[in-house]
Amino acid sequence: MELTKTLVCLANSRKHSGRCVAGMVGDGSGEWVRPVSARPGHEVSARERQYEDGTEPNVLDVVLVPLLRPQPHDFQSENWLLDPGCRWQKAGRVGWSGLLALEQRPGRLWINGSSTFHGSNDRVPTEQAVTLPDSLKLIRVTDLTLRVHAPGAKFGDQRPVLRACFSHAGHAYILRVTDPRYELEYLAGSEGIYELGESFLTVSLGEPFEGYVYKLAAAIIERAKIKAGSRS
């Protein structure tokens, strides 16, 4: 039976050949929903996430999403199977004050202590991750910086990557960014460190890969950009 949920879109990040879209129900319950497809990779195609006019959800859109049933998968308890035959509908936008009402304040981002060579507290061993109750967090940070670098340059791989560096609840994190808007903006520029300041981050746990689950900065929402756009 189809069910439509009204979500504040808090991520529309890249995943395989499609996107990973996620949002929070704006009723104060803290409920997250990640619409997923029936394909093995669960990614959402362009057609599946479009509005009637052919555009697609942006972060901070209020979106009506037709869903078929819950489809949790291990720690990704927020997954719902989307209805591929129905278009999504935009019902409005939220601003900084709306984000403050949704802010979460976890003491840590799931389990800390495991890091990649260029990251910090950016992964969880799969055997520990499968015991976690959820895979999405919306946090506010005051010291966000972005790093553009080519970690494989010594081996002839010049492809740049984007990482988010921040602290939260007394813990330091360096996570890969999968927000396509920020990748497009920063990966086209020079290597270096870029200070963004106060921002919200949607942090997601990806699917298991080679023994680990990686923490990803799936969306970046800068306070300065929201204010510049005159959305309160």
Legacy VTK file of the C-alpha trace (Angstrom):
# vtk DataFile Version 3.0
C-alpha trace
ASCII
DATASET POLYDATA
POINTS 232 float
0.000 0.000 0.000
1.413 3.380 -1.016
2.251 5.928 1.659
3.367 9.501 1.009
5.787 11.076 3.474
6.622 14.770 3.637
10.372 15.172 4.029
12.854 17.987 4.369
15.464 16.956 1.813
18.824 16.792 3.584
20.893 14.890 1.021
20.943 14.284 -2.708
24.406 12.795 -2.992
26.105 10.671 -5.613
25.853 6.900 -5.378
26.858 4.464 -8.127
25.142 5.602 -11.346
22.392 7.456 -9.461
21.858 9.301 -6.212
21.295 8.668 -2.529
18.438 10.893 -1.388
17.516 11.250 2.264
15.366 13.519 4.366
13.806 14.001 7.747
10.112 14.155 8.516
9.547 17.721 9.668
7.223 16.927 12.578
9.826 16.966 15.337
9.953 13.180 15.566
13.505 12.966 14.228
12.432 10.280 11.756
14.757 9.856 8.778
13.686 8.383 5.453
16.020 7.232 2.685
13.987 6.361 -0.446
15.661 3.461 -2.267
15.058 1.653 -5.525
14.575 -2.077 -6.046
17.907 -2.329 -7.867
20.794 -4.174 -6.180
22.639 -0.924 -5.444
19.467 0.800 -4.144
20.434 4.062 -5.913
17.699 6.446 -7.054
17.671 7.232 -10.781
17.081 10.676 -12.295
13.609 9.634 -13.441
12.644 8.290 -10.015
13.543 11.467 -8.129
12.198 14.088 -10.527
9.382 16.528 -9.982
6.651 16.893 -12.601
8.559 19.709 -14.318
11.659 17.540 -14.763
13.738 19.213 -12.034
14.930 17.303 -9.002
14.990 17.951 -5.267
17.557 20.284 -3.802
18.721 20.163 -0.216
16.239 22.130 1.947
13.272 21.397 -0.341
10.157 20.091 1.369
9.256 17.044 -0.709
6.256 14.712 -0.875
7.669 11.259 -1.623
5.406 8.292 -2.534
6.690 5.132 -0.843
5.650 1.489 -0.922
7.008 -0.056 2.270
9.885 0.052 4.761
12.947 -1.776 3.483
15.605 -1.612 6.205
18.976 -3.177 5.474
21.227 -3.824 8.478
22.185 -0.429 9.960
20.423 1.447 7.133
17.174 1.263 9.061
15.850 4.422 7.368
15.411 2.794 3.933
11.982 2.824 2.277
11.193 1.356 -1.125
10.075 4.182 -3.400
7.170 3.979 -5.819
8.833 4.258 -9.263
5.519 5.030 -10.957
4.800 8.258 -9.070
6.456 11.657 -9.305
7.738 13.476 -6.276
6.207 16.855 -5.423
7.820 19.993 -4.039
5.833 21.587 -1.217
8.168 24.381 -0.118
11.567 25.194 1.371
13.077 25.518 4.820
15.857 27.831 5.984
18.331 28.017 8.847
15.636 28.193 11.524
14.063 25.052 10.075
17.400 23.267 10.251
17.864 24.286 13.875
14.566 22.575 14.668
15.868 19.354 13.095
19.400 19.463 14.535
20.681 16.289 16.165
23.312 16.258 18.907
24.915 12.822 19.098
27.850 12.414 21.453
29.799 10.904 18.571
29.198 9.834 14.996
28.456 6.182 15.680
31.739 4.434 16.532
35.061 6.281 16.482
38.607 4.958 16.489
39.124 3.704 12.939
40.607 5.974 10.280
41.875 5.799 6.716
45.304 7.210 5.851
43.893 10.613 4.839
40.823 10.583 7.084
40.016 10.766 10.778
37.320 8.689 12.485
35.936 8.101 9.000
35.102 4.390 9.018
33.621 1.594 11.129
34.510 -2.094 10.832
31.600 -3.870 9.170
31.132 -6.330 12.025
30.533 -3.391 14.353
28.495 -1.354 11.877
25.855 -4.046 11.430
24.935 -3.635 15.109
24.181 0.100 14.741
20.555 1.308 14.855
20.775 3.993 12.147
22.917 5.485 9.390
22.028 9.193 9.111
22.771 12.236 11.271
22.181 15.973 10.856
24.760 17.909 12.860
25.784 21.542 13.179
29.490 22.421 13.213
31.231 25.762 13.644
34.675 25.022 12.197
34.083 23.331 8.843
36.930 23.378 6.337
37.228 21.578 3.017
40.407 20.025 1.663
41.025 19.416 -2.030
43.931 17.079 -2.731
45.068 14.208 -4.937
45.887 11.363 -2.534
47.155 9.104 -5.331
49.476 11.686 -6.914
52.617 9.778 -5.850
51.378 6.829 -7.887
50.426 8.795 -10.975
46.749 9.252 -10.097
46.025 12.980 -10.316
42.311 12.756 -9.587
41.394 15.195 -6.807
39.108 14.314 -3.926
37.213 16.503 -1.486
37.229 15.982 2.271
35.370 17.753 5.068
37.353 18.524 8.231
35.511 19.455 11.423
35.056 18.762 15.103
31.864 17.713 16.837
31.202 16.953 20.499
34.936 17.001 21.190
35.897 14.583 18.388
37.829 15.385 15.209
36.605 14.087 11.835
37.893 14.110 8.270
35.302 12.581 5.909
34.945 12.191 2.154
32.392 14.546 0.622
29.754 13.083 -1.710
27.671 16.251 -2.070
27.701 16.736 -5.864
27.278 20.506 -5.712
30.364 20.949 -3.561
32.353 18.430 -5.577
31.520 20.327 -8.757
32.500 23.651 -7.219
35.698 22.692 -5.419
37.175 19.878 -7.494
37.339 22.223 -10.479
39.650 24.537 -8.549
43.070 24.380 -6.983
44.279 22.044 -4.288
44.184 23.582 -0.845
42.203 24.238 2.326
38.974 26.243 2.225
37.306 27.607 5.362
33.509 27.524 5.365
32.653 28.149 9.019
29.303 27.359 10.600
27.408 24.749 8.632
25.073 21.817 8.896
26.288 18.442 7.673
24.295 15.385 6.767
26.552 12.472 7.647
25.704 9.071 6.215
27.055 5.569 6.624
27.676 4.027 3.218
27.339 0.375 2.329
30.063 -2.095 3.397
33.244 -2.071 1.315
36.267 -4.295 1.904
35.565 -4.833 5.583
34.511 -1.306 6.496
31.569 1.069 6.385
32.577 4.645 5.592
31.187 7.844 7.093
30.369 10.306 4.319
29.586 14.012 4.273
26.528 13.568 2.070
25.391 17.203 2.219
26.894 20.522 3.267
24.631 23.446 4.171
26.535 26.668 4.849
24.889 29.242 7.042
26.495 32.050 5.032
24.946 30.803 1.806
21.483 30.483 3.317
21.673 34.014 4.701
22.952 35.331 1.378
19.924 33.771 -0.259
17.677 35.582 2.242
16.150 32.363 3.600
15.807 32.652 7.379
LINES 1 233
232 0 1 2 3 4 5 6 7 8 9 10 11 12 13 14 15 16 17 18 19 20 21 22 23 24 25 26 27 28 29 30 31 32 33 34 35 36 37 38 39 40 41 42 43 44 45 46 47 48 49 50 51 52 53 54 55 56 57 58 59 60 61 62 63 64 65 66 67 68 69 70 71 72 73 74 75 76 77 78 79 80 81 82 83 84 85 86 87 88 89 90 91 92 93 94 95 96 97 98 99 100 101 102 103 104 105 106 107 108 109 110 111 112 113 114 115 116 117 118 119 120 121 122 123 124 125 126 127 128 129 130 131 132 133 134 135 136 137 138 139 140 141 142 143 144 145 146 147 148 149 150 151 152 153 154 155 156 157 158 159 160 161 162 163 164 165 166 167 168 169 170 171 172 173 174 175 176 177 178 179 180 181 182 183 184 185 186 187 188 189 190 191 192 193 194 195 196 197 198 199 200 201 202 203 204 205 206 207 208 209 210 211 212 213 214 215 216 217 218 219 220 221 222 223 224 225 226 227 228 229 230 231
